[in-house]
């Protein structure tokens, strides 16, 4: 069973800004970025404790292609990004 994922407004704004940046560089690249970030959300939800602690209570999961880091806190039931 996967954890419930909540995306904060700050994280949502960050994702939108990065999407717009990549999309301005090449059509379709922004959506590729969003797909990668959503995939990372799925991996975090499936196993929240798999990624290392960045600081007390905050974990960090790096995306594979774009090099962005998803910071989150939570446990096996609930994750806040």
PyMOL commands that set and color helices and strands:
alter all, ss='L'
color gray80, all
select helices_A, chain A and resi 9-25+29-46+48-50
alter helices_A, ss='H'
color red, helices_A
select strands_A, chain A and resi 4-6+53-55+58-62+69-74+78-80
alter strands_A, ss='S'
color yellow, strands_A
deselect
rebuild
show_as cartoon
